[in-house]
Amino acid sequence: MLEVFKRDLSQNNKKLRKSGYILGLIYGPNLDKDIPIQIPKTPFLRFAEDNNNLSVDLLLDGEIKKCIITEIQSQPAFEGYTHINFKCIE
């Protein structure tokens, strides 16, 4: 399980990345609207090392969302991942 946090869209993306977060989005047919999130970088990197599949349980505001990773964006200038999309499957 990976804990993620809702992202305030008024915050500067560059500052969030420098603070150790990866930006992301949770979307899916069972959600009223897309949820912008920020993911702590170190726990995500540990998760990525330990898991070979794309399914993940996300803990958001005390609620578990079963998701699959649909897209990962990366740039070497940011030393790795810059944005991750998760599709909520439940």
N, C-alpha and C positions, 0 to 999 in steps of 0.2 A: 504494500500500500504506500502511496505517495501523497504527502500533504501538500496541497496547493492553496493559494489565497486569491480572492477576488482582486482584480487590478483596477485602480482608479485611473480612468482614461485621461485625467488632467495631469497625471504625473509624467515626467519626462522619461521616455523609453531608454535613452542613453544613460541616465542616472541610475535607473533600475538595473540595467545590465552591469554597470560598474559596481553596484551594491551587491552583486552576486545572484541576480535573478535571471531566469530565462522567461521570456514572454510566451504566452500561449493563449489558446482559445478552446473552449469546450462547446461543441454544437451537437445537434441531433434532433430527430423528429419528435422526441418526447419532451423537449425543452421548449418553454415559451419563447425564449430568445437566446442568442449566443452569449456565453459568459467569458469575458476577457479575464485571464488569470496571470499570476506570476508564480513561477516555480523556483524554489531554492535550488541553485545550481549543484551544490555538492551532493545532496540526497538524490537528485535525478541522475547524476553521473554514477553513483553507487548502484542505483536501480538498473541503469542501462548495462553496467558490467555484469550484474548478477542474473539478468533475464534475457533470454534469447527470443522471446515472443513480443508481439506488439500490444498485447492486452494488459491493461493496468487498472487497478482500483485507485481512484482519486478520492482523497478526503478533503471535502470543501465545506466549510462552515458546519462541521460535525456530521455531514451526510456523505455516505459513500456512493460514488458514481462509477459504475463499470463502463470502461471506455476502451477504445483501441486507438493507437497512434496512427494517424492518417498522413501526416506530413511533418518532416523535420527539416528546418532550414538552418544552415550553418555558414559561418564566414570565418576564415582563419584570422582576420583582424580582431575578432571578438573571442578568439581562443575557444572556438567550439560552437555550440548551439545558440541560435538567436531567437528562434520561434518554433513552437511545437503545437500542432493541431490534434485535438482529441475528439473522436466521435463517440458520444454517449450511446451505448447500446441497450440500456435498460431504462 
